Amino acid sequence: MAYLIKTTEVYRVETEEQAKNFIEEQKQNDAYEITKYATERKDRKVKGEIVESYFQTTITKVFNDIKEPYNNITVTYEEK
């Protein structure tokens, strides 16, 4: 049997406020513990001029202790 220990997920949100709200929503989930998170502003430039800005939010979620795993977690992905 294989146990999922942790994942690192990267998301794109449009504003810093959305990034903060997204992180707070993720912290409320009891299925995992957030051990690390970061938000970074990204600018897309064309010929040296900023044409678009967004925020990259990275979250590390821990589901099990590596030494004593207790949850059998199945991850599924779906497109909305």
N, C-alpha and C positions, 0 to 999 in steps of 0.2 A: 504494500500500500504506500502511496506517495502522499505526503502532507504538504499543503501550501504553507510556507512560513511567512513570506512577505512579498509585497509587490511595490514597485515604484511606478507611479502613473504621472503622465504629463498632459496637462490640459491647456487649452487656449480660452481665455475670456477677454472681453473687450475693454473693461475698465478695472482700475485698482479696487474700487468698491465691490465689484462683482467677484474679484479674486478673494477678498477678505470674507465675503458672505459665503462663497463656495467652501472655503477652508473650514469655517465655523459649522456649516452643514455637515461636512465630512466628519468632524469631531464628535458629532452627536450619535453616530452609528455605533452600536454596541458590538457589532460583528468583528471589529478590528480596533487596534490602537494606532493612532497617528504618532509616529516617532520622529518624523522630520517633514518640514514643508518649506517651500520657498516660492516667492513670486518675483518675476523679473520682467521689466518693460522691454519690449522688442519693437524696434522701428524698422520698417521696410523703406528703403531709399531707392530713388531713381535719379541718376545723375547728381548724386549728392544731396538731393532734396527729400525730406521725409514725406512720403505719400500715404503712409498708414502706420498706426501704432496699435499694439495689443499687448496683453500680459500673458506670459507663460507661467503656469502654476504647476509645481512639482510636489507630489505628496507620496510619502512612504507609509504604507499600511502594513502592520504586523498582525497576522492571524493566529500564529502558534509560536510556542517556545521551541527552538530547534532541538533542545535536549529532551523535552517531554511534550511532544505535540498531543493535543487533546481534541481538536476540531478537525473534522474531515470537510474541508471547504471545497466547493466546486464553483469555479468562476465561469460565467457565461457572458458573452458580448452580443448585443443586439443593436441594430441600426434603427434610429428613430426617424 
